[in-house]
Amino acid sequence: MELEKASARLAPRSPWQAVDLGTKLYRQWAAPVLWVWLAFTLAPFGLLLGWSLLAETLWPLFLFWWLKPLWERPLLAWYSHALFAETLTLKQLFQRWRHYALPGLASQLTWRRFSPARSFNTCVWQLEGAKEEQLSQRLRALNSYPSNRAGIMTIVVLHLEQFMAMGLMVLLYTLVPWQFSLEWSDWFYDQGALQMAIASATLYLVMFVTEPLYVACGFALYLNKRTWLEGWDLQLGLTRLGRHRATRSGATVLMLLALMLLPLPEPATAQPAPRNEEQQEVIELLASPDYMPFEERTERQWKDRDEDSNSWLEEFWKHFFDNLDDDEQPESSSQPFDIPDAVLWILFWALFAGLVIWLLTKVMNQLGLGSQRRDHSPVIPTHVAGMDIRRHSLPKNLRQAVENALAANDIRLALSLMLRSALASLLRRYPVALAAGSTEQQCLRNLKAAHGEPLPILYLQRLIQAWISTAWAHRPVDADAVRSLLTHWEEIRAEEAADA
């Protein structure tokens, strides 16, 4: 690695200044790195998306997301060579794939997959090729105090990715013509093939922008840390000074020859210069902590605090935050909230991990990816797609209620009454586990998967199609179609009563 060929100024920076350098590297080389991302990910994403649509499951797309450390390796390889004036072609990246993609990949896809400092630590595996004990030493040295802020940078990019994906989905929703104005649940909760394809393509487009940025910022943090620890700026400065002196060496020799020809005056008495060893000892002594102490301290202070207020909540938070800075606290302190710093951080991370697990469980249940109920008798839901299907909320005389709605020319209300009644009856006869917030389509798919396609479930499919056309697409069916569906439902109920 020839530092003098670097296209960026290698100087000690703060972590956020290093991240800003990463954004500049990304802007400068946006076109080639985006082509690298497409070359390595477009085909795998297309195959996994096709598998996901055929199997009607999100697990193949989850696999693509899980393999993000693998997709980031070619980007880092391209950045690391481009910084030192070597542009890799796609052919060269494919040929060298095994050399830069495999080191440390197994750990990054298993127990280190959720490491917040992944973009920073990948540089150690991929660029340095460290292994075993040497790898542990390098990671400890590069992640030593002060912090690199790689974890916070990961959280920032993660939120940026989520906001961009959600914003793009909302933009697509607003561009749908009013004739096909669908409900929000149809776009964000229904798992139809169209919705799944659009959501997946949206997420891929967002990663197309954010992943090269994420890799560039992590690479910049790695360069900054090595500049601090290894003095790359001093090395470059000394190299330039040596070259400058080399260009002037000829003139210096001529001046020395001229001085040697002149008569020299009597040398004056002077103190002998100290030897090199003595100079080194003096430098090491002055650089020791006794003469040049270095300490960085973080202090927390209340902003606009009312000193006259003595509420118990403010006193609690005062002791809580004051004891986080326990370096100045006396060892014999016996305050009631004098909790060790390690205990506080353990409690904080335990609560944070619990919150993350709870949110993941909720999201997976919402998407229908959670584990099924352990008991073999699923609980009948009280609401499906926001509709109340409890017995006391249903009309006692369905025919009369539907006719009254049709008389008022309210097709939506008539279909709603029929759909609620059909769902309540079918879910009691054909119990099935449903995720919280399931839509009508999800309920229908679960019924088909668990019980096949008997006549009542096929009737429910026709009824849901009429409901979607009326309530979502704003293309209501006519009153005769509603009466025909109602008559068919009454015939099914009569056959069920006869069989019972």
C-alpha positions as CSV (number, residue, x, y, z in Angstrom):
1,M,0.0,0.0,0.0
2,E,1.6,3.2,-1.2
3,L,0.2,6.0,0.9
4,E,1.5,8.8,-1.4
5,K,-0.8,7.6,-4.2
6,A,-3.9,8.1,-2.1
7,S,-6.5,10.3,-3.8
8,A,-7.8,11.7,-0.5
9,R,-5.9,13.6,2.2
10,L,-5.0,11.1,5.0
11,A,-5.1,13.2,8.1
12,P,-6.4,12.6,11.7
13,R,-10.1,13.4,11.8
14,S,-13.0,13.1,14.2
15,P,-15.2,10.1,13.5
16,W,-18.0,12.2,11.9
17,Q,-15.4,14.0,9.8
18,A,-14.3,10.6,8.6
19,V,-17.9,9.6,7.8
20,D,-18.1,12.8,5.8
21,L,-15.0,11.8,3.9
22,G,-16.8,8.5,3.2
23,T,-19.8,10.4,1.7
24,K,-17.4,12.3,-0.5
25,L,-15.8,9.1,-1.7
26,Y,-19.2,7.7,-2.5
27,R,-20.2,10.9,-4.5
28,Q,-16.9,10.8,-6.4
29,W,-17.2,7.2,-7.5
30,A,-21.0,6.7,-7.4
31,A,-21.3,5.5,-11.0
32,P,-18.7,2.6,-10.9
33,V,-19.7,1.4,-7.4
34,L,-23.4,1.3,-8.4
35,W,-22.4,-0.9,-11.4
36,V,-20.5,-3.1,-9.0
37,W,-23.5,-3.5,-6.8
38,L,-25.8,-4.3,-9.7
39,A,-23.3,-6.8,-11.2
40,F,-23.1,-8.8,-8.0
41,T,-26.6,-8.6,-6.6
42,L,-29.1,-8.1,-9.5
43,A,-29.1,-11.8,-10.6
44,P,-29.3,-13.3,-7.0
45,F,-32.1,-10.8,-6.1
46,G,-34.1,-11.7,-9.2
47,L,-33.8,-15.4,-8.5
48,L,-34.7,-15.1,-4.8
49,L,-37.6,-12.8,-5.7
50,G,-39.0,-15.3,-8.2
51,W,-38.7,-18.0,-5.6
52,S,-40.5,-15.8,-3.1
53,L,-43.4,-15.1,-5.4
54,L,-43.8,-18.8,-6.4
55,A,-43.7,-20.0,-2.9
56,E,-45.7,-17.1,-1.5
57,T,-43.2,-16.6,1.4
58,L,-40.8,-13.8,2.4
59,W,-38.0,-16.2,3.5
60,P,-36.0,-16.0,0.2
61,L,-36.0,-12.2,0.5
62,F,-34.9,-12.5,4.1
63,L,-32.0,-14.6,2.9
64,F,-31.0,-11.8,0.5
65,W,-31.0,-9.4,3.4
66,W,-29.0,-11.7,5.6
67,L,-26.3,-12.0,2.9
68,K,-25.6,-8.3,2.9
69,P,-22.1,-8.8,4.3
70,L,-21.3,-10.9,1.2
71,W,-22.7,-8.2,-1.2
72,E,-20.6,-5.5,0.5
73,R,-17.3,-7.3,-0.1
74,P,-16.9,-6.3,-3.8
75,L,-17.7,-2.7,-3.0
76,L,-15.0,-2.5,-0.3
77,A,-12.5,-4.2,-2.7
78,W,-13.3,-1.5,-5.3
79,Y,-13.0,1.4,-2.9
80,S,-9.7,0.1,-1.4
81,H,-8.0,-0.1,-4.8
82,A,-9.6,3.1,-6.2
83,L,-8.3,5.1,-3.3
84,F,-4.7,4.3,-4.2
85,A,-5.1,4.9,-8.0
86,E,-6.0,1.4,-9.1
87,T,-9.4,1.0,-10.8
88,L,-10.6,-2.6,-10.8
89,T,-12.8,-3.8,-13.6
90,L,-15.8,-6.1,-13.1
91,K,-13.8,-8.9,-14.6
92,Q,-11.0,-8.4,-12.1
93,L,-13.5,-8.3,-9.2
94,F,-15.0,-11.6,-10.3
95,Q,-11.6,-13.2,-10.7
96,R,-10.4,-12.1,-7.3
97,W,-13.7,-12.9,-5.6
98,R,-12.4,-15.8,-3.4
99,H,-9.4,-13.7,-2.2
100,Y,-11.4,-10.8,-0.8
101,A,-14.9,-12.2,-0.1
102,L,-14.2,-15.4,1.9
103,P,-11.9,-14.1,4.8
104,G,-14.1,-13.7,7.9
105,L,-17.3,-14.2,6.0
106,A,-18.5,-17.3,8.0
107,S,-18.4,-15.3,11.3
108,Q,-20.1,-12.3,9.7
109,L,-23.0,-14.4,8.5
110,T,-23.5,-16.2,11.9
111,W,-22.7,-14.8,15.3
112,R,-21.3,-11.5,14.1
113,R,-24.2,-10.8,11.7
114,F,-25.8,-8.2,14.0
115,S,-22.5,-6.4,14.9
116,P,-23.1,-2.7,14.7
117,A,-19.4,-2.2,13.7
118,R,-19.7,-4.6,10.7
119,S,-18.6,-2.0,8.1
120,F,-15.5,-1.1,10.2
121,N,-14.5,-4.7,11.1
122,T,-14.9,-6.0,7.6
123,C,-11.9,-3.9,6.6
124,V,-9.7,-5.8,9.0
125,W,-10.7,-9.2,7.6
126,Q,-10.7,-8.2,4.0
127,L,-7.9,-5.7,3.6
128,E,-5.4,-7.0,6.2
129,G,-6.1,-10.7,6.0
130,A,-5.5,-11.1,9.7
131,K,-6.3,-14.5,11.3
132,E,-6.8,-16.0,14.7
133,E,-4.7,-14.3,17.4
134,Q,-3.4,-11.6,15.1
135,L,-7.0,-10.8,14.1
136,S,-8.1,-10.5,17.7
137,Q,-5.2,-8.2,18.5
138,R,-6.0,-6.0,15.5
139,L,-9.7,-5.8,16.3
140,R,-8.9,-4.8,19.9
141,A,-6.4,-2.2,18.8
142,L,-8.6,-0.6,16.1
143,N,-11.7,-0.7,18.3
144,S,-9.9,0.8,21.3
145,Y,-10.8,4.1,22.9
146,P,-11.7,6.6,21.6
147,S,-14.7,5.1,19.8
148,N,-15.0,5.0,16.1
149,R,-18.8,5.7,16.1
150,A,-19.2,2.8,13.7
151,G,-22.2,1.4,15.6
152,I,-24.0,4.8,15.6
153,M,-23.2,5.2,11.9
154,T,-24.9,1.8,11.3
155,I,-28.0,2.8,13.1
156,V,-28.2,6.1,11.2
157,V,-27.9,4.4,7.8
158,L,-30.4,1.7,8.9
159,H,-33.0,4.4,9.7
160,L,-32.2,6.2,6.5
161,E,-32.8,3.0,4.6
162,Q,-36.2,2.4,6.3
163,F,-37.4,6.0,5.8
164,M,-36.4,5.9,2.1
165,A,-38.2,2.6,1.6
166,M,-41.3,3.7,3.3
167,G,-41.2,7.1,1.5
168,L,-40.9,5.4,-1.9
169,M,-43.8,3.1,-1.1
170,V,-45.9,6.1,-0.1
171,L,-44.9,7.8,-3.4
172,L,-46.0,4.7,-5.4
173,Y,-49.3,4.6,-3.5
174,T,-50.0,8.3,-4.3
175,L,-49.4,7.7,-8.0
176,V,-52.1,5.0,-8.2
177,P,-55.0,6.4,-10.2
178,W,-58.1,7.2,-8.1
179,Q,-60.1,4.5,-9.9
180,F,-57.8,1.9,-8.2
181,S,-57.5,3.7,-4.9
182,L,-56.8,0.7,-2.6
183,E,-56.7,0.7,1.1
184,W,-53.4,1.1,3.0
185,S,-53.6,-2.4,4.3
186,D,-53.6,-3.8,0.8
187,W,-50.2,-2.2,0.2
188,F,-48.5,-2.6,3.5
189,Y,-50.0,-5.8,5.1
190,D,-51.4,-7.9,2.3
191,Q,-49.0,-10.5,0.9
192,G,-50.3,-10.8,-2.6
193,A,-47.8,-11.4,-5.4
194,L,-48.1,-7.8,-6.7
195,Q,-47.6,-6.2,-3.3
196,M,-44.7,-8.5,-2.5
197,A,-42.9,-7.7,-5.8
198,I,-43.4,-4.0,-5.4
199,A,-42.2,-3.9,-1.8
200,S,-39.2,-6.1,-2.6
201,A,-38.2,-4.0,-5.6
202,T,-38.6,-0.9,-3.5
203,L,-36.3,-2.2,-0.8
204,Y,-33.7,-3.3,-3.4
205,L,-33.7,0.2,-5.0
206,V,-33.1,1.7,-1.6
207,M,-30.2,-0.7,-0.8
208,F,-28.9,0.2,-4.3
209,V,-28.3,3.7,-2.9
210,T,-27.5,3.1,0.7
211,E,-25.2,0.0,0.6
212,P,-22.4,1.7,-1.3
213,L,-22.7,4.7,1.0
214,Y,-22.5,2.4,4.1
215,V,-19.4,0.6,2.9
216,A,-17.7,3.9,1.9
217,C,-18.3,5.4,5.4
218,G,-17.1,2.3,7.2
219,F,-13.9,2.3,5.0
220,A,-13.3,6.0,5.8
221,L,-13.6,5.2,9.5
222,Y,-11.1,2.4,9.2
223,L,-8.6,4.7,7.3
224,N,-9.1,7.4,10.0
225,K,-8.4,5.0,12.8
226,R,-5.2,3.7,11.2
227,T,-4.1,7.3,10.5
228,W,-4.5,8.0,14.2
229,L,-2.7,4.9,15.4
230,E,0.1,4.6,12.8
231,G,0.7,8.2,12.0
232,W,0.1,8.0,8.3
233,D,0.0,11.8,8.0
234,L,3.5,12.0,9.6
235,Q,4.7,9.3,7.3
236,L,3.5,11.1,4.2
237,G,4.9,14.4,5.5
238,L,8.3,12.9,6.1
239,T,8.2,11.3,2.6
240,R,7.5,14.6,1.0
241,L,10.3,16.2,3.0
242,G,12.7,13.6,2.0
243,R,11.9,14.1,-1.7
244,H,12.2,17.8,-1.3
245,R,15.6,17.4,0.3
246,A,16.7,15.0,-2.5
247,T,15.9,17.6,-5.2
248,R,18.1,20.1,-3.4
249,S,21.0,17.7,-2.6
250,G,23.0,18.8,-5.7
251,A,22.9,22.5,-4.8
252,T,23.8,21.6,-1.2
253,V,26.9,19.7,-2.3
254,L,28.1,22.7,-4.4
255,M,27.6,25.0,-1.4
256,L,29.6,22.7,0.8
257,L,32.5,22.6,-1.6
258,A,32.5,26.4,-1.9
259,L,32.6,26.7,1.9
260,M,35.5,24.2,2.1
261,L,37.6,26.4,-0.2
262,L,37.1,29.5,2.0
263,P,39.4,30.1,5.0
264,L,37.6,28.9,8.1
265,P,37.6,31.0,11.3
266,E,38.8,29.7,14.7
267,P,36.1,27.4,16.1
268,A,34.4,28.7,19.1
269,T,34.0,26.7,22.2
270,A,30.6,25.0,22.4
271,Q,28.8,22.4,24.4
272,P,28.9,19.0,22.7
273,A,25.6,18.0,21.3
274,P,23.9,15.1,23.0
275,R,24.1,11.7,21.4
276,N,21.3,10.1,19.5
277,E,20.5,7.7,22.4
278,E,20.3,10.5,24.9
279,Q,17.9,12.4,22.5
280,Q,15.7,9.4,22.2
281,E,15.6,9.0,26.0
282,V,14.6,12.6,26.4
283,I,11.9,12.3,23.8
284,E,10.5,9.1,25.4
285,L,10.6,10.8,28.9
286,L,8.7,13.9,27.6
287,A,6.2,11.7,25.8
288,S,5.4,9.7,28.9
289,P,2.1,10.1,30.8
290,D,4.0,11.9,33.6
291,Y,4.9,14.9,31.4
292,M,2.3,14.7,28.7
293,P,-0.9,13.2,30.2
294,F,-3.8,12.7,27.9
295,E,-7.3,12.3,29.2
296,E,-10.7,12.6,27.6
297,R,-13.7,12.9,29.9
298,T,-17.4,13.0,29.2
299,E,-19.6,15.1,31.5
300,R,-23.4,15.3,31.5
301,Q,-25.2,18.4,32.6
302,W,-28.8,19.3,32.9
303,K,-30.1,22.0,30.4
304,D,-32.3,24.7,31.7
305,R,-32.7,22.9,35.1
306,D,-34.9,24.4,37.8
307,E,-32.9,24.2,40.9
308,D,-35.9,25.0,43.1
309,S,-37.8,21.9,41.9
310,N,-37.4,18.9,44.2
311,S,-39.6,16.3,42.6
312,W,-38.6,12.7,43.2
313,L,-38.4,12.0,39.5
314,E,-35.9,14.8,38.9
315,E,-33.9,13.6,41.9
316,F,-33.8,10.1,40.6
317,W,-32.6,11.1,37.1
318,K,-30.1,13.4,38.7
319,H,-28.5,10.6,40.7
320,F,-28.8,8.2,37.8
321,F,-26.9,10.4,35.3
322,D,-24.4,11.8,37.9
323,N,-23.4,8.3,38.8
324,L,-22.6,7.4,35.2
325,D,-19.7,9.8,35.5
326,D,-18.3,8.0,38.6
327,D,-14.6,8.8,37.9
328,E,-14.8,11.7,40.3
329,Q,-17.0,10.0,42.9
330,P,-15.2,9.0,46.1
331,E,-14.9,5.3,46.7
332,S,-16.6,5.5,50.0
333,S,-19.7,7.1,48.6
334,S,-22.9,5.6,50.1
335,Q,-25.6,7.4,48.1
336,P,-28.7,5.4,47.6
337,F,-28.4,5.5,43.7
338,D,-24.6,4.9,43.6
339,I,-24.9,2.0,41.1
340,P,-21.8,0.7,39.4
341,D,-21.4,1.8,35.8
342,A,-21.3,-1.8,34.5
343,V,-24.6,-2.7,36.1
344,L,-26.3,0.3,34.6
345,W,-25.1,-0.5,31.1
346,I,-26.1,-4.2,31.5
347,L,-29.6,-3.1,32.5
348,F,-29.8,-0.7,29.6
349,W,-28.7,-3.3,27.0
350,A,-31.0,-5.9,28.5
351,L,-34.0,-3.6,28.2
352,F,-32.9,-2.7,24.7
353,A,-32.5,-6.3,23.6
354,G,-35.9,-7.1,25.1
355,L,-37.5,-4.3,23.2
356,V,-35.9,-5.3,19.9
357,I,-37.0,-9.0,20.4
358,W,-40.5,-7.8,21.2
359,L,-40.7,-5.6,18.1
360,L,-39.3,-8.3,15.9
361,T,-41.9,-10.8,17.2
362,K,-44.7,-8.3,16.6
363,V,-43.5,-7.6,13.0
364,M,-43.1,-11.3,12.2
365,N,-46.6,-12.0,13.5
366,Q,-47.9,-9.1,11.5
367,L,-46.4,-10.4,8.3
368,G,-47.4,-14.0,9.1
369,L,-43.8,-15.2,9.6
370,G,-44.1,-16.1,13.3
371,S,-44.4,-19.5,14.7
372,Q,-47.9,-21.0,14.8
373,R,-49.7,-21.4,18.1
374,R,-48.6,-24.3,20.1
375,D,-52.0,-25.5,21.0
376,H,-54.0,-27.4,18.3
377,S,-57.2,-25.4,18.8
378,P,-56.6,-22.0,17.3
379,V,-58.4,-19.1,19.1
380,I,-61.2,-17.7,17.0
381,P,-60.3,-14.0,16.3
382,T,-62.8,-11.3,17.2
383,H,-61.8,-9.0,14.3
384,V,-60.6,-9.7,10.8
385,A,-59.3,-6.8,8.6
386,G,-60.8,-4.4,11.1
387,M,-64.3,-5.9,10.9
388,D,-66.0,-7.1,14.1
389,I,-67.2,-10.7,13.7
390,R,-68.4,-11.4,17.2
391,R,-71.9,-12.8,17.5
392,H,-73.5,-9.9,19.3
393,S,-72.3,-7.5,16.6
394,L,-74.0,-9.5,13.8
395,P,-77.6,-8.9,12.7
396,K,-80.1,-11.6,13.8
397,N,-81.9,-11.6,10.5
398,L,-79.2,-11.3,7.8
399,R,-81.6,-11.3,4.9
400,Q,-83.6,-8.4,6.3
401,A,-80.4,-6.4,7.1
402,V,-79.0,-6.9,3.6
403,E,-82.3,-5.9,2.0
404,N,-82.5,-2.8,4.1
405,A,-78.9,-1.8,3.0
406,L,-79.8,-2.5,-0.7
407,A,-82.9,-0.4,-0.4
408,A,-80.7,2.4,0.8
409,N,-78.4,1.8,-2.2
410,D,-75.5,1.0,0.2
411,I,-73.8,-2.0,-1.6
412,R,-70.8,-1.7,0.7
413,L,-72.8,-2.1,3.9
414,A,-74.7,-5.1,2.4
415,L,-71.4,-6.8,1.5
416,S,-69.9,-6.0,4.8
417,L,-72.7,-7.6,6.7
418,M,-72.5,-10.7,4.5
419,L,-68.7,-10.9,4.8
420,R,-68.7,-10.6,8.6
421,S,-71.4,-13.2,8.9
422,A,-69.6,-15.6,6.6
423,L,-66.2,-15.1,8.4
424,A,-67.8,-15.7,11.8
425,S,-69.4,-18.9,10.6
426,L,-66.5,-20.3,8.6
427,L,-63.9,-19.6,11.3
428,R,-65.9,-21.5,13.8
429,R,-66.4,-24.5,11.5
430,Y,-62.9,-24.3,10.0
431,P,-60.6,-23.0,12.8
432,V,-57.3,-21.6,11.6
433,A,-54.5,-19.7,13.3
434,L,-54.4,-16.0,12.1
435,A,-51.8,-13.4,12.7
436,A,-52.8,-10.1,14.4
437,G,-54.1,-7.7,11.7
438,S,-54.7,-10.4,9.1
439,T,-56.6,-9.2,6.0
440,E,-59.4,-10.9,4.2
441,Q,-57.0,-12.3,1.6
442,Q,-54.7,-13.7,4.3
443,C,-57.6,-15.3,6.1
444,L,-58.7,-16.9,2.8
445,R,-55.2,-18.2,2.1
446,N,-54.9,-19.7,5.6
447,L,-58.3,-21.4,5.3
448,K,-57.3,-22.9,1.9
449,A,-53.9,-24.1,3.2
450,A,-55.4,-25.7,6.3
451,H,-58.7,-27.1,5.0
452,G,-58.5,-27.2,1.2
453,E,-61.3,-25.9,-1.0
454,P,-64.7,-27.0,0.3
455,L,-67.8,-25.3,-1.0
456,P,-68.1,-22.7,1.9
457,I,-64.4,-21.6,1.4
458,L,-65.0,-21.3,-2.4
459,Y,-68.0,-19.2,-1.6
460,L,-65.9,-17.0,0.7
461,Q,-63.5,-16.4,-2.2
462,R,-66.3,-15.1,-4.4
463,L,-67.6,-12.9,-1.6
464,I,-64.2,-11.4,-0.9
465,Q,-63.7,-10.7,-4.6
466,A,-67.0,-8.7,-4.7
467,W,-66.0,-6.9,-1.4
468,I,-62.6,-5.9,-2.8
469,S,-64.1,-4.6,-6.0
470,T,-66.7,-2.6,-4.1
471,A,-64.8,-1.4,-1.0
472,W,-61.2,-1.0,-2.3
473,A,-61.4,-0.5,-6.1
474,H,-64.6,1.6,-5.9
475,R,-66.2,-0.5,-8.6
476,P,-69.4,-1.7,-6.7
477,V,-71.2,-4.8,-7.9
478,D,-74.9,-4.5,-8.6
479,A,-77.7,-5.4,-6.2
480,D,-78.6,-8.6,-8.1
481,A,-75.1,-10.0,-7.6
482,V,-75.4,-9.2,-3.9
483,R,-78.8,-11.0,-3.7
484,S,-77.3,-14.0,-5.6
485,L,-74.4,-14.3,-3.2
486,L,-76.9,-14.0,-0.2
487,T,-79.1,-16.8,-1.7
488,H,-76.0,-19.0,-2.2
489,W,-75.0,-18.4,1.4
490,E,-78.4,-19.4,2.7
491,E,-78.3,-22.6,0.6
492,I,-74.9,-23.5,2.1
493,R,-76.2,-22.8,5.6
494,A,-79.2,-25.0,4.9
495,E,-77.0,-27.9,3.7
496,E,-74.8,-27.6,6.8
497,A,-77.8,-27.7,9.1
498,A,-79.1,-30.8,7.2
499,D,-75.8,-32.6,7.5
500,A,-75.5,-31.7,11.2
